[in-house]
């Protein structure tokens, strides 16, 4: 790991200021992505701005027709929240399936979506629920936020403050985990909201999270497992590695989607 300057601000304004004064600074939340890459010397930021001391970035609250979760809220806090379990239980399930206890107690919602990691779980929920990402500069729709593999709309000095999830009529998340890392080889969130039906897939796409539009069309006509049996996912553009081929993942998308429909409530 290369040398760097460390900052631990107590407010969003101080965090943005610290990053702005660095030649190549990075925000760090739970450190699940940045710290390992630094250890491998794949990243060498000049400054690290630790967000863990900023209380305003944490918390879970119900706000009218939405659930608002602060960017620095940990996966464990989401998984155990009575508010989340009541308002969007699928989010509590998703959070509880992330990594192991150590990861869940350090990893955060904001960190999970900030990089559009192709194996992260939360991007599927953000996209399927048509959530909005509130930043230090603006509010971004889910469709505009995720832009490709490890690429989002965030600017260098832009900080995620919270994510606003509309309350769905029904939603469920199903995931096929890598047995070692527990990352999503394929994860599918199915959500039926006031604005329509969405199916979002993580873990499988070479460009990160994506919507399975053919599945959405099938479910709009018949919201049942059977409606998806004949929907084939094109393996072109899907990940292939030692854990599974693109064709294998394409099949898993269908299997996980059908399980998610069955679990919707």
Secondary structure, DSSP 8 states (H G I E B T S, - for coil): ----EEE--SSHHHHHHHHHTSSSEEEESS-TTHHHHHHTTS---SEEEE-TT-GGG--EEEETTEEEEETT-BHHHHHH-HHHHHH-HHHHHHHHTSS-HHHHHH-BHHHHHHT--TT-SHHHHHHHTT-EEEESS-EEEHHHHEEETTEES--TT--EEEEEEE--SEEEEEEEE-TTT--EEEEEEEEEETTEEEEEEESSBTTS-EE-HHHHHHHHH--SGGGGTT-----TTB--BTTB-HHHHHHHHHHHHHHHHHH--
